[in-house]
Amino acid sequence: MAIAKIETLDNEGRGIAHVDGKVIFVEGGLPGERVEFSSFRRKPSYELAALVRVLQPSSQRVVPKCPQFGVCGGCSLQHLNPQAQTAAKQRVLEDALWHIARLRAEQIYPPIAGSPWSYRQRARLSVRQVPKKGGMLVGFHEKRSSCIAVMDSCVVLPRGISALIPELKQLLGSLSAPDRLLQMEVSVGNGQTVLVLHHLGPLTVEDQARLCEFADAQRIVWFLQPRGPETASLFYPLDVPPLRYTLPDFDLELRFQPTEFTQVNLGVNRMLVRRAMALLQPREGERILDMFCGLGNFALPIARLGAKVLGIEGSAALVGRAIENAALNGLATRCEFTVADLFEVGPPELSALGPMDKMLIDPPREGAITLVKALPEAGSPHRIVYISCNPATLARDAVVLVHEKGYALRGAGIASMFPHTSHVESIALFER
C-alpha cells in the first residue's frame, strides 16, 4: 500500500500521480484527492494501481448510482460529477491538440451534453451460463476481465431494457442449450426495442416458442444471428416496422437495421448534427463531400439545407441504407452515395470525385490520415468539419491539415456521447 496525491485524469479516466519519479495511474482516483492505492502492474517508468481508500476526497466526487460500479467495466467515471466529467473530457481534447499537434483552437465550443442516465440506445451484452455465479449472466464484462459482471439492472441502458435483465436471464437460462449463446445486442429506435440473439446452432421448437412468448409479453422484437452480423434476421414478430430515429431539426427520419452502426446516444447525436450543420453552413449551389457517411446521419441534413452531397462509405450495406434514407426523405436528387475504401484513397482518387466546396469527415477511431494527406494543398474544400471519436487521431490528422495543407483550426469542442466512460467524442472546424 502507498499514498499519493492525484494530479489529473488520463485519457482512460484514471487518476495520475507521481511517486518517487514514477507515474502512477490510479483507477478511481480524482484530481486533488489524497488516496491510498495498491499497484497491480509495475513497469520501470509507471505503475497501474487500484484505489484502496480516499483519504481526502474531491468536491466533485459523488456516490455512484450503480451498485456494480467498480466491478462492471461498462462505466469508469460514475464517481465523478457528470458536469466535471464533461470538463475533464474537454481538457483531454485540448491536451491532445496541444501535445500532439502543437495547436490551440481559436475558439472552444460549449460542450454538447444530455442526460447522463438511460442514454444508451444501443449496447452489446455478453450472455454466458456460469453456475458458480448463480446461472445465466447477461451484462457487460467486468473491469480488466473477460468475466461477465453479475447485474440485474443498468443505469445507462433505457429503463425498459434495464428492468428486463432479470427476466432475460431467466428466459435464456431456460433454453435447451444455454451454453451455445454468445451475446445479445440491444437496439432501440422510435419506441421499438429489438434484441439480437447471437447463438451457435439451431434453436429447438420449444426454444422458439419461449422467445415468441417473451416477445409478446414484453413487447420486444427478436432478431436471430447464427453467425456473423450479416446473418442477423428478423425472427418474431414479423409484422413490425423497421427501426428508425428522427432528426426533428431537419424533418428527417432515418431507418436502420439493429446490427448497423448508429450513434448510441440519440439526444446527443441530434445536438451534434445541429452543431455540425451550423459550422459547415451548407448552401444551395454547393457540392459537399461527406466522408465515412454511414447511413446518412450528416449527409441528409446537408441535403435538406440545400446543398448537393456525395457520401462515401466503405460498407456497401450502409451505402444501400443511405440511398434508401435519401429516397424516404425526398432527397434522392440532392444525394449521391458510393462505396470506397477511404483508408486507401490517394490524390488521384480524390480528384476523380469532382469539385467540392466543403467536406465533413466522420471516421472511426483510426482517424482519416490517408484522406487528409490526399487533400490538395490549395483551393477546395475551403471548410472541413471533422467529427472524431478519438482525440489522439484527430490531433494527428490536424498536424497534416494545419501544418501541411494550410488550414486553420477555427474551433473545437466535445460531445458527451458516452457519459460515465472515458470515451471522448469531439467536433472541430478547419478553414482555409
C-alpha positions as CSV (number, residue, x, y, z in Angstrom):
1,M,0.0,0.0,0.0
2,A,1.1,3.6,-0.7
3,I,-0.2,7.1,-0.6
4,A,-0.3,9.7,-3.3
5,K,-2.0,12.9,-4.4
6,I,-3.9,12.7,-7.7
7,E,-2.9,15.5,-10.1
8,T,-5.2,15.0,-13.1
9,L,-7.0,12.3,-15.2
10,D,-5.6,10.4,-18.1
11,N,-7.4,9.5,-21.3
12,E,-8.8,6.4,-19.7
13,G,-10.3,8.3,-16.7
14,R,-7.7,7.1,-14.3
15,G,-6.1,9.4,-11.7
16,I,-2.5,10.3,-12.4
17,A,0.0,10.7,-9.5
18,H,3.8,10.8,-9.3
19,V,5.6,8.8,-6.6
20,D,9.5,8.5,-6.4
21,G,9.8,9.6,-10.0
22,K,7.3,7.1,-11.4
23,V,3.9,7.8,-12.9
24,I,1.1,6.0,-11.0
25,F,-2.3,5.5,-12.8
26,V,-4.8,5.0,-10.0
27,E,-8.2,3.7,-11.1
28,G,-10.9,5.6,-9.2
29,G,-8.7,8.5,-8.1
30,L,-9.8,12.0,-8.8
31,P,-7.8,15.3,-9.2
32,G,-6.9,16.9,-5.9
33,E,-7.5,13.8,-3.9
34,R,-5.1,12.2,-1.4
35,V,-5.5,8.4,-1.8
36,E,-4.2,5.1,-0.7
37,F,-3.5,2.7,-3.6
38,S,-2.3,-0.7,-4.4
39,S,-0.4,-1.4,-7.6
40,F,-1.4,-4.4,-9.7
41,R,1.1,-3.9,-12.5
42,R,4.6,-2.5,-12.2
43,K,6.8,-1.3,-15.1
44,P,10.1,0.6,-15.0
45,S,8.5,4.0,-15.6
46,Y,4.9,3.6,-14.4
47,E,2.5,1.5,-12.4
48,L,-1.2,0.7,-12.7
49,A,-3.0,0.8,-9.4
50,A,-6.4,0.3,-7.8
51,L,-7.8,2.7,-5.3
52,V,-7.9,1.3,-1.7
53,R,-9.1,4.3,0.3
54,V,-9.8,8.0,-0.3
55,L,-8.1,10.0,2.5
56,Q,-9.0,13.4,1.2
57,P,-11.9,13.4,-1.3
58,S,-12.5,15.8,-4.2
59,S,-15.5,18.1,-4.0
60,Q,-16.5,16.6,-7.4
61,R,-16.7,13.0,-6.0
62,V,-20.2,11.6,-6.0
63,V,-21.8,8.3,-4.9
64,P,-22.0,6.0,-8.0
65,K,-25.6,5.3,-8.9
66,C,-24.9,1.7,-10.0
67,P,-24.3,-0.9,-7.3
68,Q,-21.9,-2.8,-9.7
69,F,-19.7,0.3,-10.3
70,G,-16.1,-0.7,-9.8
71,V,-16.8,-4.3,-10.8
72,C,-18.6,-3.8,-14.1
73,G,-16.4,-2.5,-16.9
74,G,-19.3,-0.7,-18.6
75,C,-18.6,2.6,-16.8
76,S,-15.4,4.1,-15.4
77,L,-16.4,7.6,-14.1
78,Q,-19.7,7.3,-12.2
79,H,-17.8,8.5,-9.1
80,L,-17.2,11.9,-10.8
81,N,-19.9,14.6,-11.1
82,P,-21.3,14.5,-14.7
83,Q,-20.5,18.2,-15.3
84,A,-16.9,17.6,-14.1
85,Q,-16.7,14.6,-16.5
86,T,-17.6,16.9,-19.3
87,A,-14.9,19.4,-18.3
88,A,-12.3,16.6,-18.0
89,K,-13.1,15.4,-21.5
90,Q,-12.7,18.9,-22.8
91,R,-9.2,19.0,-21.2
92,V,-8.4,15.7,-22.8
93,L,-9.2,17.1,-26.2
94,E,-7.3,20.3,-25.7
95,D,-4.3,18.5,-24.3
96,A,-4.2,16.1,-27.3
97,L,-4.4,19.0,-29.8
98,W,-1.5,20.8,-27.9
99,H,0.8,17.9,-27.1
100,I,0.4,16.0,-30.4
101,A,-0.2,18.8,-32.9
102,R,1.0,21.9,-31.0
103,L,-2.3,23.6,-31.8
104,R,-4.8,25.5,-29.8
105,A,-8.2,26.1,-31.3
106,E,-9.2,29.7,-31.9
107,Q,-12.5,29.0,-30.2
108,I,-13.6,26.4,-27.7
109,Y,-17.2,25.4,-28.4
110,P,-19.5,24.9,-25.5
111,P,-19.7,21.2,-24.7
112,I,-22.6,19.2,-26.0
113,A,-24.2,17.1,-23.2
114,G,-27.5,15.4,-22.5
115,S,-28.9,13.2,-19.8
116,P,-26.2,11.1,-18.1
117,W,-28.6,8.2,-17.4
118,S,-30.6,5.8,-19.5
119,Y,-29.0,7.1,-22.6
120,R,-27.7,4.0,-24.4
121,Q,-30.0,3.2,-27.3
122,R,-27.5,0.6,-28.4
123,A,-25.5,-1.9,-26.4
124,R,-23.8,-5.3,-26.8
125,L,-24.4,-7.5,-23.8
126,S,-22.5,-10.8,-23.2
127,V,-24.5,-13.9,-22.4
128,R,-23.0,-16.8,-20.5
129,Q,-24.0,-19.7,-18.3
130,V,-21.9,-19.5,-15.1
131,P,-23.2,-21.9,-12.4
132,K,-20.8,-20.6,-9.8
133,K,-22.4,-17.2,-10.1
134,G,-26.0,-18.4,-10.0
135,G,-26.6,-19.5,-13.6
136,M,-27.2,-17.3,-16.6
137,L,-25.5,-13.9,-16.8
138,V,-26.5,-11.1,-19.1
139,G,-24.4,-7.9,-19.0
140,F,-21.1,-6.1,-19.6
141,H,-17.7,-7.6,-18.9
142,E,-16.1,-7.0,-15.6
143,K,-13.3,-4.4,-15.4
144,R,-10.0,-5.8,-16.7
145,S,-11.6,-9.2,-17.2
146,S,-13.3,-11.5,-19.7
147,C,-15.8,-12.5,-17.0
148,I,-19.3,-11.1,-17.1
149,A,-20.5,-8.8,-14.3
150,V,-23.4,-10.1,-12.2
151,M,-26.1,-7.5,-12.8
152,D,-29.9,-7.2,-12.6
153,S,-30.1,-3.6,-13.8
154,C,-28.1,-1.0,-15.6
155,V,-28.4,2.8,-15.1
156,V,-27.1,3.7,-18.6
157,L,-29.5,1.4,-20.5
158,P,-33.0,2.6,-21.3
159,R,-35.2,1.9,-18.2
160,G,-37.3,-0.7,-20.0
161,I,-34.2,-2.7,-21.0
162,S,-32.7,-2.4,-17.6
163,A,-35.8,-3.8,-16.0
164,L,-35.8,-6.7,-18.4
165,I,-32.4,-8.0,-17.4
166,P,-33.7,-10.4,-14.7
167,E,-36.4,-11.8,-17.0
168,L,-33.9,-12.2,-19.8
169,K,-31.5,-14.1,-17.6
170,Q,-34.3,-16.5,-16.6
171,L,-35.5,-16.9,-20.2
172,L,-32.1,-17.5,-21.8
173,G,-31.2,-19.9,-18.9
174,S,-34.3,-22.0,-19.7
175,L,-33.3,-22.6,-23.3
176,S,-32.2,-26.1,-24.4
177,A,-28.5,-25.1,-24.9
178,P,-27.7,-22.0,-22.9
179,D,-24.0,-22.7,-23.3
180,R,-24.4,-22.0,-27.1
181,L,-25.5,-18.4,-26.5
182,L,-22.8,-15.8,-27.1
183,Q,-24.2,-12.3,-26.8
184,M,-27.2,-10.1,-27.3
185,E,-27.4,-6.7,-29.0
186,V,-29.9,-4.1,-27.9
187,S,-31.1,-1.6,-30.3
188,V,-33.8,1.0,-29.6
189,G,-35.5,3.2,-32.2
190,N,-38.6,5.3,-32.2
191,G,-40.1,3.4,-29.3
192,Q,-39.3,0.0,-30.6
193,T,-36.9,-2.4,-28.8
194,V,-35.0,-5.0,-30.8
195,L,-32.9,-7.8,-29.2
196,V,-30.4,-9.6,-31.5
197,L,-29.6,-13.0,-30.0
198,H,-26.2,-14.4,-31.2
199,H,-26.4,-18.2,-30.9
200,L,-24.4,-21.2,-32.1
201,G,-26.5,-24.0,-33.6
202,P,-30.3,-24.1,-34.3
203,L,-32.9,-23.4,-31.7
204,T,-35.4,-26.1,-30.9
205,V,-39.2,-25.6,-31.5
206,E,-39.6,-25.2,-27.7
207,D,-36.9,-22.6,-27.6
208,Q,-38.5,-20.6,-30.4
209,A,-41.9,-20.8,-28.6
210,R,-40.3,-19.4,-25.4
211,L,-38.8,-16.5,-27.4
212,C,-42.1,-15.7,-29.0
213,E,-44.0,-15.8,-25.7
214,F,-41.4,-13.4,-24.2
215,A,-41.7,-11.0,-27.1
216,D,-45.5,-10.9,-26.8
217,A,-45.3,-10.4,-23.0
218,Q,-42.6,-7.8,-23.0
219,R,-43.4,-6.1,-26.4
220,I,-39.9,-6.6,-27.8
221,V,-38.7,-7.8,-31.2
222,W,-36.3,-10.7,-31.7
223,F,-33.6,-11.0,-34.3
224,L,-31.6,-14.2,-34.5
225,Q,-27.9,-14.2,-35.5
226,P,-26.4,-17.7,-36.1
227,R,-23.0,-16.5,-37.4
228,G,-21.6,-13.0,-38.3
229,P,-23.6,-9.7,-38.2
230,E,-24.7,-10.2,-41.8
231,T,-26.7,-13.3,-40.8
232,A,-28.9,-11.4,-38.3
233,S,-32.5,-11.6,-39.5
234,L,-36.0,-10.8,-38.1
235,F,-37.4,-13.8,-36.2
236,Y,-40.5,-12.5,-34.3
237,P,-42.9,-10.8,-34.6
238,L,-42.8,-10.5,-38.4
239,D,-45.2,-7.6,-38.8
240,V,-43.1,-4.9,-37.3
241,P,-41.9,-1.6,-38.9
242,P,-38.2,-1.0,-39.4
243,L,-36.1,0.6,-36.7
244,R,-35.8,4.3,-37.2
245,Y,-34.7,7.5,-35.5
246,T,-35.5,11.1,-36.3
247,L,-33.7,14.4,-36.6
248,P,-36.5,16.8,-36.0
249,D,-34.5,20.0,-36.7
250,F,-34.2,18.8,-40.3
251,D,-37.5,16.9,-40.6
252,L,-35.7,13.7,-41.2
253,E,-36.4,10.0,-40.5
254,L,-33.5,7.5,-40.8
255,R,-34.2,3.8,-40.9
256,F,-31.6,1.2,-39.9
257,Q,-31.0,-2.4,-39.1
258,P,-30.2,-3.4,-35.5
259,T,-26.7,-4.6,-36.4
260,E,-25.9,-1.4,-38.4
261,F,-23.8,1.4,-36.9
262,T,-25.8,4.3,-35.4
263,Q,-24.8,6.5,-32.5
264,V,-25.7,5.1,-29.1
265,N,-27.0,8.4,-27.7
266,L,-29.8,9.8,-29.8
267,G,-30.2,13.1,-27.8
268,V,-26.5,14.0,-28.1
269,N,-26.5,12.9,-31.7
270,R,-29.2,15.4,-32.6
271,M,-27.3,18.2,-30.9
272,L,-24.1,17.1,-32.7
273,V,-25.7,17.1,-36.1
274,R,-27.2,20.6,-35.3
275,R,-23.7,21.9,-34.5
276,A,-22.1,20.2,-37.5
277,M,-24.6,21.9,-39.8
278,A,-24.1,25.3,-38.1
279,L,-20.3,25.0,-38.6
280,L,-20.5,23.6,-42.2
281,Q,-23.1,26.1,-43.3
282,P,-24.4,24.1,-46.4
283,R,-25.9,26.3,-49.0
284,E,-27.7,25.9,-52.3
285,G,-25.3,25.6,-55.2
286,E,-22.6,24.0,-53.1
287,R,-21.3,20.5,-53.5
288,I,-20.2,18.9,-50.2
289,L,-18.5,15.6,-49.6
290,D,-19.5,13.5,-46.5
291,M,-16.6,11.1,-45.9
292,F,-17.4,7.9,-43.8
293,C,-21.1,8.8,-44.4
294,G,-22.6,5.7,-42.8
295,L,-26.4,5.6,-43.3
296,G,-26.7,9.4,-43.9
297,N,-26.7,10.8,-40.4
298,F,-24.9,14.0,-41.6
299,A,-25.4,13.7,-45.4
300,L,-29.2,14.0,-45.3
301,P,-29.2,17.2,-43.1
302,I,-26.6,18.7,-45.6
303,A,-29.0,17.9,-48.4
304,R,-32.0,19.2,-46.5
305,L,-30.3,22.6,-46.2
306,G,-30.0,22.8,-50.0
307,A,-26.5,21.6,-50.9
308,K,-25.7,18.7,-53.2
309,V,-23.9,15.9,-51.3
310,L,-21.7,13.0,-52.2
311,G,-21.5,10.5,-49.4
312,I,-18.7,7.9,-49.3
313,E,-18.5,4.9,-47.1
314,G,-16.6,1.6,-47.0
315,S,-19.7,-0.6,-46.2
316,A,-21.9,-1.4,-49.1
317,A,-24.7,-2.2,-46.7
318,L,-24.6,1.2,-45.2
319,V,-24.4,2.9,-48.6
320,G,-27.5,1.0,-49.5
321,R,-29.2,2.2,-46.4
322,A,-28.2,5.8,-47.1
323,I,-29.7,5.6,-50.6
324,E,-32.9,4.2,-49.0
325,N,-33.0,7.0,-46.4
326,A,-32.4,9.7,-49.0
327,A,-35.3,8.4,-51.1
328,L,-37.5,8.1,-48.0
329,N,-37.0,11.7,-47.2
330,G,-37.4,13.1,-50.7
331,L,-33.7,13.9,-51.1
332,A,-32.6,11.4,-53.8
333,T,-32.0,14.2,-56.3
334,R,-29.6,16.0,-54.0
335,C,-27.7,13.0,-52.7
336,E,-25.3,10.5,-54.3
337,F,-23.7,7.7,-52.3
338,T,-20.8,5.4,-53.3
339,V,-18.7,2.7,-51.8
340,A,-14.9,3.3,-51.4
341,D,-12.1,2.5,-49.0
342,L,-11.2,5.8,-47.5
343,F,-8.2,4.3,-45.8
344,E,-6.6,3.7,-49.3
345,V,-7.6,6.9,-51.1
346,G,-4.9,9.0,-52.8
347,P,-4.8,12.3,-54.6
348,P,-5.9,10.8,-58.0
349,E,-8.9,9.1,-56.4
350,L,-9.9,12.2,-54.5
351,S,-9.5,14.4,-57.6
352,A,-11.7,11.9,-59.6
353,L,-14.6,12.6,-57.2
354,G,-15.0,16.0,-58.8
355,P,-15.3,19.6,-57.5
356,M,-16.1,20.1,-53.8
357,D,-16.8,23.2,-51.8
358,K,-16.7,21.7,-48.3
359,M,-16.2,18.4,-46.6
360,L,-17.4,16.6,-43.5
361,I,-15.3,13.8,-42.1
362,D,-16.6,11.3,-39.5
363,P,-14.1,8.5,-39.3
364,P,-13.8,5.6,-36.9
365,R,-11.2,5.6,-34.1
366,E,-8.3,5.1,-36.6
367,G,-8.9,8.6,-37.9
368,A,-8.5,9.8,-41.5
369,I,-4.8,10.3,-42.0
370,T,-4.7,8.9,-45.6
371,L,-7.7,11.0,-46.6
372,V,-6.3,14.3,-45.2
373,K,-2.9,13.6,-46.8
374,A,-4.7,13.2,-50.2
375,L,-6.3,16.7,-49.9
376,P,-5.0,19.4,-52.3
377,E,-2.7,22.0,-50.8
378,A,-4.8,24.9,-52.1
379,G,-8.3,25.6,-53.1
380,S,-11.3,23.5,-52.2
381,P,-12.6,22.2,-49.9
382,H,-12.2,25.5,-48.1
383,R,-14.1,24.3,-45.0
384,I,-13.9,21.0,-43.2
385,V,-15.9,19.8,-40.3
386,Y,-14.2,16.9,-38.6
387,I,-16.2,14.6,-36.2
388,S,-13.9,12.5,-34.1
389,C,-14.3,9.7,-31.6
390,N,-10.5,9.7,-30.7
391,P,-8.8,12.9,-29.7
392,A,-5.3,11.4,-30.5
393,T,-6.1,10.7,-34.1
394,L,-7.9,14.0,-34.6
395,A,-4.8,15.8,-33.3
396,R,-2.6,13.7,-35.6
397,D,-4.7,14.5,-38.6
398,A,-4.8,18.2,-37.6
399,V,-1.0,18.3,-37.9
400,V,-1.4,17.5,-41.6
401,L,-4.4,19.8,-42.1
402,V,-2.8,22.8,-40.5
403,H,1.0,22.4,-41.0
404,E,0.9,20.8,-44.5
405,K,-2.4,21.7,-46.1
406,G,-2.8,25.3,-45.0
407,Y,-5.9,25.1,-42.8
408,A,-6.5,27.0,-39.6
409,L,-8.2,25.3,-36.6
410,R,-11.1,27.7,-36.0
411,G,-12.7,25.8,-33.2
412,A,-13.1,22.6,-31.3
413,G,-15.3,21.1,-28.6
414,I,-16.5,17.9,-27.2
415,A,-19.8,16.0,-27.2
416,S,-20.5,13.8,-24.2
417,M,-21.8,10.9,-26.2
418,F,-20.9,8.3,-23.5
419,P,-21.4,9.7,-20.0
420,H,-19.6,7.8,-17.2
421,T,-17.0,6.5,-19.6
422,S,-13.6,7.9,-20.8
423,H,-14.8,8.0,-24.4
424,V,-14.4,11.5,-25.9
425,E,-16.4,12.5,-29.0
426,S,-15.4,15.8,-30.5
427,I,-16.0,18.2,-33.4
428,A,-13.6,20.6,-35.0
429,L,-13.7,23.2,-37.7
430,F,-10.8,23.7,-40.2
431,E,-10.8,26.6,-42.7
432,R,-8.5,27.9,-45.4
